[in-house]
C-alpha cells in the first residue's frame, strides 16, 4: 500500500479524537463537523498540489470506520437515555385510584417528592376524573398511560436540542408536559389547587374526642 493511501494522524488519530468529542454534546458535534470539513478541504488542496487523489480510498474507509464504530459503541454503551430514565421513576401516591386534580399536585413543584419537573394543563371539568393506576407507587410511564386512557390527555417530555448527546439523548430540560388539547376558557388552576392541597396536608389534626 502506498504511503499516500493512509495517514496515521488524519485517518486514525483524528477520527478517534473527533469521534470521542462527537458523542458528548450537540455543540461538540457541530464543532467537530466544521473543523473536520475544513481539514478535509486543506488536505484535498495539499494532495491536489502533489497530483494525488483528493481523498485516498483506504484512508477514508479507515477514518469513517473508526468514527462510526466509536459513535455506535457510545450509543449502545449507554442505551438508557434521559427520557427512559425519567419514565421509570416512581410516584408516591396515597391510593391507586386518584383524581386528576390530586395527581397534578403530586407532580407539582409544591410537592417535594415529585418524580420529575412537570406541568399539567386541563379543563375544569376534567379535575374530578378518576385515574386508575396499577399500584400506589407507579412509574411515570404507567401514570402517563393511565392518564391518557382515563382522561384522554397525553403527556410527553419537552426537549432542548442544545442538551442532546449521543450518550444520553435529549436532555428533557423543559420537563414533562401533560396538556389537554382544545381548551376553551380558563384551564383548571393547578398551582392554586396544589397550594390548597399542601395547606390541607400540613394543617394540624384536631385531637380525637
C-alpha positions as CSV (number, residue, x, y, z in Angstrom):
1,X,0.0,0.0,0.0
2,X,1.3,3.4,-0.9
3,X,2.4,5.7,1.9
4,X,0.0,8.3,0.5
5,X,-3.0,5.9,0.8
6,X,-3.4,6.3,4.6
7,X,-2.3,8.9,7.2
8,X,-1.7,7.8,10.8
9,X,-2.6,11.3,12.0
10,X,-5.5,12.2,9.7
11,X,-7.1,8.8,9.1
12,X,-6.6,7.1,12.5
13,X,-5.8,9.6,15.3
14,X,-8.2,12.4,14.1
15,X,-11.3,10.1,13.8
16,X,-10.6,8.7,17.3
17,X,-10.4,12.2,18.9
18,X,-13.3,13.6,16.9
19,X,-15.4,10.5,17.5
20,X,-14.9,10.8,21.3
21,X,-15.8,14.5,21.2
22,X,-18.8,14.0,18.9
23,X,-20.7,11.7,21.4
24,X,-20.5,14.2,24.3
25,X,-22.7,17.1,23.3
26,X,-24.5,18.6,20.3
27,X,-22.3,21.7,20.4
28,X,-19.2,19.5,20.0
29,X,-21.0,17.6,17.2
30,X,-21.3,20.9,15.2
31,X,-17.7,21.9,16.1
32,X,-16.3,18.5,15.0
33,X,-18.2,18.6,11.7
34,X,-17.0,22.2,10.9
35,X,-13.3,21.5,11.8
36,X,-13.3,18.2,10.0
37,X,-14.7,19.7,6.8
38,X,-12.1,22.5,7.0
39,X,-9.3,20.0,7.5
40,X,-10.6,17.9,4.6
41,X,-10.5,20.9,2.4
42,X,-7.0,21.8,3.3
43,X,-5.8,18.2,2.9
44,X,-7.5,17.9,-0.5
45,X,-5.8,21.0,-1.7
46,X,-2.5,19.7,-0.5
47,X,-2.9,16.4,-2.3
48,X,-4.0,18.1,-5.4
49,X,-0.8,20.1,-5.5
50,X,1.1,16.8,-5.3
51,X,-1.0,15.3,-8.1
52,X,-2.6,12.8,-5.8
53,X,-6.3,11.7,-5.5
54,X,-8.2,14.2,-3.3
55,X,-9.4,11.5,-0.8
56,X,-7.5,8.2,-0.7
57,X,-10.0,5.3,-0.5
58,X,-8.1,3.2,2.1
59,X,-7.5,6.1,4.5
60,X,-11.1,7.4,4.0
61,X,-12.6,4.0,4.8
62,X,-10.4,3.5,7.9
63,X,-11.4,7.0,9.1
64,X,-15.1,6.5,8.5
65,X,-15.0,3.1,10.1
66,X,-13.2,4.3,13.3
67,X,-15.5,7.3,13.7
68,X,-18.7,5.2,13.1
69,X,-17.5,2.5,15.5
70,X,-16.9,5.0,18.3
71,X,-20.3,6.7,17.9
72,X,-22.3,3.5,17.7
73,X,-20.3,2.0,20.6
74,X,-21.1,5.0,22.7
75,X,-24.7,4.8,21.8
76,X,-25.0,1.2,22.8
77,X,-22.8,1.7,25.9
78,X,-25.5,4.0,27.3
79,X,-28.8,2.5,25.9
80,X,-30.9,4.1,28.7
81,X,-31.3,7.7,27.7
82,X,-32.5,10.6,29.9
83,X,-36.2,10.2,28.9
84,X,-36.3,6.5,29.5
85,X,-34.7,7.0,32.9
86,X,-37.3,9.6,33.9
87,X,-40.1,7.4,32.6
88,X,-39.0,4.7,35.0
89,X,-39.1,6.9,38.1
90,X,-41.8,6.1,40.6
91,X,-44.6,8.3,42.0
92,X,-45.6,8.0,45.7
93,X,-49.4,8.2,45.9
94,X,-51.9,7.6,48.7
95,X,-54.0,5.4,46.6
96,X,-54.1,3.7,43.2
97,X,-57.4,5.4,42.2
98,X,-56.9,9.2,42.3
99,X,-58.5,12.3,40.9
100,X,-56.7,14.0,38.1
101,X,-56.5,17.2,40.2
102,X,-54.8,15.4,43.0
103,X,-52.5,13.6,40.6
104,X,-51.4,17.0,39.3
105,X,-50.5,18.0,42.8
106,X,-48.2,15.0,43.3
107,X,-46.4,16.1,40.2
108,X,-46.3,19.8,41.1
109,X,-43.5,21.9,42.3
110,X,-45.3,22.2,45.6
111,X,-44.7,18.5,46.3
112,X,-41.1,17.9,47.4
113,X,-41.3,14.3,46.4
114,X,-42.4,15.0,42.8
115,X,-40.8,12.4,40.4
116,X,-39.9,14.9,37.6
117,X,-40.2,18.5,36.7
118,X,-43.7,18.8,35.2
119,X,-46.7,20.9,34.2
120,X,-50.3,19.9,34.0
121,X,-52.9,21.8,31.9
122,X,-56.5,20.5,31.6
123,X,-60.1,21.7,31.7
124,X,-62.0,22.5,34.9
125,X,-64.5,19.7,34.1
126,X,-61.6,17.2,34.0
127,X,-60.5,17.8,37.5
128,X,-62.6,15.1,39.1
129,X,-61.8,12.4,36.5
130,X,-60.6,9.3,38.3
131,X,-57.3,7.9,37.1
132,X,-56.9,4.1,37.7
133,X,-53.3,3.2,38.4
134,X,-51.7,-0.3,38.7
135,X,-50.4,0.5,42.2
136,X,-49.8,3.3,44.7
137,X,-46.2,3.5,43.5
138,X,-46.5,3.5,39.7
139,X,-43.8,4.6,37.3
140,X,-44.1,7.9,35.4
141,X,-44.7,5.8,32.3
142,X,-47.5,3.8,33.9
143,X,-49.0,7.1,35.2
144,X,-49.0,8.7,31.7
145,X,-50.6,5.7,30.2
146,X,-53.3,5.8,32.8
147,X,-54.0,9.5,32.3
148,X,-54.3,9.0,28.5
149,X,-56.6,6.0,29.0
150,X,-58.9,7.5,31.6
151,X,-58.8,11.2,30.8
152,X,-57.7,11.3,27.2
153,X,-54.8,13.6,27.9
154,X,-51.4,13.0,26.5
155,X,-48.1,13.6,28.4
156,X,-44.7,14.0,26.9
157,X,-41.2,15.3,27.7
158,X,-40.2,18.6,26.1
159,X,-36.6,18.7,25.0
160,X,-34.0,21.3,24.1
161,X,-31.7,20.4,21.2
162,X,-28.8,22.2,22.9
163,X,-28.6,19.5,25.5
164,X,-28.6,16.5,23.1
165,X,-25.8,13.9,23.2
166,X,-25.3,10.5,21.7
167,X,-24.8,9.0,25.1
168,X,-27.9,10.3,26.8
169,X,-30.2,11.6,24.0
170,X,-32.4,14.6,24.6
171,X,-31.9,16.3,28.0
172,X,-35.7,16.8,28.8
173,X,-34.7,20.2,30.3
174,X,-38.3,21.5,29.9
175,X,-39.7,18.6,31.8
176,X,-42.9,16.7,31.5
177,X,-45.9,18.4,29.9
178,X,-49.3,16.8,30.4
179,X,-51.7,19.0,28.4
180,X,-55.2,18.6,27.1
181,X,-55.9,19.9,23.6
182,X,-58.7,22.3,22.6
183,X,-59.1,24.0,26.0
184,X,-61.5,26.9,25.8
185,X,-61.6,29.5,28.6
186,X,-59.6,29.3,31.8
187,X,-58.0,25.9,32.4
188,X,-58.0,24.3,35.9
189,X,-55.7,26.3,38.2
190,X,-53.2,23.6,39.1
191,X,-51.0,25.9,41.2
192,X,-53.8,27.2,43.3
193,X,-55.1,23.7,43.9
194,X,-51.6,22.5,44.8
195,X,-51.2,25.3,47.3
196,X,-54.6,24.5,49.0
197,X,-53.8,20.7,48.9
198,X,-50.4,21.4,50.6
199,X,-52.0,23.6,53.2
200,X,-54.6,20.9,54.0
201,X,-52.0,18.2,54.3
202,X,-49.9,20.4,56.7
203,X,-52.8,21.6,58.8
204,X,-52.7,20.4,62.4
205,X,-55.1,17.5,63.0
206,X,-57.8,18.0,65.6
207,X,-57.5,15.6,68.6
208,X,-59.9,12.8,68.7
209,X,-62.7,13.2,71.3
